[in-house]
Amino acid sequence: MPLLEINGIRLYCEEAGEGPALLMIMGLSANLDWWDPAMLGRLSERFRVITFDNRGAGRSDKPYGDFSVADMADDAAGLLSALGLKTAYVLGVSMGGMIAQQLALDHPHMVERLVLCCTNCGGREQVLASPEVYAVLGTPREGVSVEKVARASLPLLFPEGFMRDHPDKMEEFVSRYLRAPMPAHCFFSQLAAITRWRSYERLPEIRCPTLVLTGDSDILIPPENSRILASRIPGARLKEYRGGGHGFFAQFPEKVADDLLAFLS
């Protein structure tokens, strides 16, 4: 699909399958290549699955300067409109879950059902990761090879035991990471955007059916954050995956797909 001009920038997106629209929003530094192919394949059997690269990521435009989570939520809303959609199911992972929350708050008519994966509410109410995790995130990226950055990211996404037992999955993830890597200036622009963002006070305004998913071994966005979201969003359901890290949807793609299909169908 060609790049679509949304809010003055060009966004790259892909579609697969037919049926009700499911917009999937990726996280910090990530692009649509990071979605697990097995999970996408299952979902596309029932839905029109729309994946895209956020501003600054993948094949989308990579602007300099500041932007906000609200800007990225407006991008997502603009993308749906450009595709001729008035409403969609929306799933967001990590930073993508923050964008999805903002989309549901600012454009509630566009979100039919909401899935929030391994994300938080920002601000003082969030449960922070350890200083060691933030040290990895803040490591300078200028002059560092993309592959080195990818391999340094693996322990933030997957538990040590899973990495040891599934070296093939780790190599597959690195290869997907290398397809359309993000420049350093965009990484830090996205990071600054989520640092400024918060939703805690407004979460009770979300009225669409909501499913909150997390791995109970997530060190990047600890699972306590998902419990906070589920307690603040009226009627939200919470599911935790035992042994799941921040990348739980890549660890258990079939199980996650089953849960998504049950909730969205």
C-alpha positions in Angstrom: 0.0 0.0 0.0 1.3 3.5 -0.8 2.1 5.9 2.0 -1.0 7.8 3.2 -0.7 11.5 4.1 -2.2 12.0 7.5 -1.9 15.2 9.6 0.9 16.5 7.4 3.1 13.4 7.5 3.1 10.1 5.5 2.2 6.9 7.3 2.9 3.4 5.9 0.3 0.7 6.5 -0.6 -2.8 5.4 -3.8 -4.8 5.4 -4.6 -8.4 5.6 -7.9 -10.3 5.7 -11.6 -9.4 5.5 -14.3 -8.6 8.0 -14.6 -6.1 10.8 -11.6 -3.7 11.0 -8.9 -4.3 13.6 -6.4 -1.5 14.0 -3.1 -2.7 15.6 -0.8 -0.1 17.1 2.8 -0.9 17.8 5.1 0.4 20.6 8.2 2.5 21.2 10.7 2.2 18.4 8.7 -0.6 16.8 7.0 -0.9 13.5 4.6 -3.4 11.9 7.4 -5.9 11.2 7.4 -6.6 15.0 4.0 -8.2 15.0 4.2 -12.0 15.3 3.3 -13.5 11.9 1.4 -16.5 13.4 -0.8 -14.2 15.5 -1.5 -11.9 12.5 -2.3 -14.9 10.4 -4.9 -16.1 12.9 -6.5 -12.7 13.3 -6.7 -12.0 9.5 -8.8 -15.1 9.1 -11.6 -13.2 10.9 -10.8 -9.5 10.6 -9.5 -6.9 8.2 -6.3 -6.4 10.1 -4.7 -3.0 9.7 -1.1 -2.5 10.8 1.0 0.6 10.4 4.2 2.3 11.3 3.8 5.2 13.8 5.3 8.6 12.9 9.1 8.2 13.2 9.0 4.4 12.8 9.6 2.0 10.0 8.7 3.3 6.6 6.6 6.3 7.8 8.0 9.8 7.9 10.6 10.6 10.5 10.1 14.2 11.6 12.5 16.1 13.8 11.2 17.9 16.8 8.7 17.1 19.5 5.3 15.4 19.1 2.9 13.9 21.6 0.9 10.7 22.3 -2.1 12.8 21.3 -0.5 13.5 18.0 0.0 9.8 17.4 -3.6 9.1 18.4 -4.8 11.7 15.9 -2.6 9.9 13.3 -4.4 6.7 14.1 -7.8 8.4 13.8 -6.7 10.0 10.5 -5.6 6.7 9.2 -8.9 5.0 9.9 -10.7 7.9 8.2 -8.3 7.7 5.2 -9.2 4.0 4.8 -12.9 4.9 4.8 -13.6 3.6 8.3 -15.8 5.3 10.9 -15.1 2.7 13.6 -12.8 -0.2 14.4 -11.6 -2.6 17.0 -8.3 -1.2 18.3 -5.4 -3.0 19.9 -2.3 -1.3 21.2 0.9 -2.7 22.6 3.1 -0.8 25.1 3.4 2.8 23.7 0.8 1.6 21.2 -1.5 0.9 24.2 -1.0 4.5 25.3 -1.9 5.7 21.8 -5.0 3.4 21.9 -6.1 4.9 25.3 -5.8 8.4 23.9 -7.6 7.4 20.7 -10.5 6.0 22.8 -10.6 9.2 24.9 -10.3 11.7 22.1 -12.2 9.8 19.4 -14.5 7.5 21.3 -16.9 7.1 18.4 -14.1 5.4 16.4 -13.3 2.7 18.9 -15.7 -0.2 19.1 -13.7 -2.5 21.4 -10.3 -1.8 22.9 -7.4 -4.2 23.8 -4.5 -2.8 25.9 -1.4 -4.9 26.0 1.5 -4.5 28.4 0.9 -0.7 28.8 0.3 1.8 31.5 -1.4 5.1 32.5 1.7 7.2 32.7 2.3 9.9 35.3 2.9 9.4 39.0 0.3 6.6 39.2 2.3 4.2 36.9 4.5 1.5 38.4 8.0 2.1 37.1 10.6 -0.4 35.8 13.9 -0.8 37.6 16.7 1.7 37.1 18.6 -1.0 35.2 15.9 -1.2 32.6 15.8 2.6 32.2 19.5 2.6 31.8 19.2 0.3 28.8 16.5 2.5 27.3 18.6 5.6 27.7 21.7 4.1 26.2 23.1 6.4 23.4 22.2 5.1 19.9 24.2 7.4 17.7 27.0 5.4 16.0 25.8 2.0 17.4 24.9 -0.7 15.0 21.2 -1.5 14.6 21.9 -5.2 15.3 23.6 -4.3 18.5 20.6 -2.3 19.6 18.2 -5.1 18.6 20.2 -7.7 20.7 20.4 -5.3 23.7 16.6 -5.0 23.5 15.9 -8.7 23.7 16.2 -9.0 27.6 13.7 -6.2 28.0 11.2 -8.1 25.9 11.6 -11.7 26.9 12.4 -13.6 30.1 15.9 -15.2 30.3 14.5 -18.7 30.2 12.5 -18.1 27.1 15.4 -16.6 25.3 17.6 -19.6 26.3 15.0 -22.1 25.2 14.0 -20.4 21.9 17.2 -19.1 20.2 15.4 -19.4 16.8 12.7 -17.0 17.9 15.3 -14.5 19.1 17.1 -14.6 15.7 13.8 -14.3 13.9 13.0 -11.2 16.0 16.3 -9.6 15.3 15.9 -10.2 11.6 12.5 -8.4 11.7 14.0 -5.6 13.8 16.6 -5.0 11.1 14.0 -4.5 8.2 13.1 -0.9 8.9 15.0 0.4 11.9 14.2 3.7 13.6 16.8 6.6 13.6 18.0 7.7 17.1 16.3 11.1 16.9 12.8 9.5 16.4 13.4 7.0 19.2 14.1 9.8 21.7 11.1 11.9 20.3 8.8 8.9 21.0 10.4 8.3 24.4 9.9 12.0 25.3 6.2 11.8 24.2 5.4 8.9 26.5 7.3 10.5 29.4 5.0 13.5 29.2 1.8 11.5 28.8 -0.7 10.4 31.4 -4.3 9.1 31.4 -5.1 8.0 34.9 -7.7 10.7 35.7 -9.5 10.1 32.4 -9.6 6.3 32.3 -13.2 6.1 33.7 -14.3 8.0 30.6 -13.5 4.9 28.4 -16.8 3.2 27.9 -16.2 0.7 25.1 -15.6 -3.0 26.1 -12.0 -3.3 27.1 -9.6 -6.2 27.5 -6.3 -5.7 29.3 -3.5 -8.2 28.7 -0.1 -8.5 30.3 2.7 -10.9 31.0 3.3 -11.5 34.7 7.1 -11.4 34.1 7.2 -8.1 32.2 10.2 -6.1 33.5 9.7 -3.2 31.1 6.1 -2.3 32.0 5.4 -4.3 35.2 2.1 -6.1 35.3 0.9 -3.9 38.2 0.3 -1.3 35.5 -2.3 -3.4 33.7 -4.0 -4.1 37.0 -4.3 -0.3 37.5 -5.8 0.1 34.0 -8.3 -2.7 34.5 -9.4 -1.2 37.9 -10.0 2.2 36.4 -11.7 1.4 33.1 -15.4 0.5 33.7 -16.0 -3.2 33.1 -12.5 -3.9 31.8 -11.3 -7.5 31.8 -7.8 -8.4 32.8 -5.8 -11.5 31.7 -2.2 -12.2 32.7 0.1 -14.7 30.9 2.2 -16.8 33.3 5.9 -16.5 32.3 5.1 -13.8 29.8 7.5 -10.9 29.3 6.9 -7.6 27.6 6.7 -9.5 24.3 4.2 -12.1 25.6 2.2 -11.9 22.3 5.3 -13.2 20.5 5.9 -15.9 23.2 2.4 -17.2 23.0 0.9 -16.1 19.7 -1.7 -18.8 19.4 -2.9 -18.4 22.9 -3.1 -14.7 22.6 -4.9 -15.0 19.2 -7.5 -17.3 20.9 -8.1 -14.8 23.6 -8.4 -11.9 21.1 -10.8 -13.8 18.9 -13.0 -14.7 21.9 -13.1 -11.1 23.0 -13.5 -9.4 19.6 -16.0 -11.9 18.0 
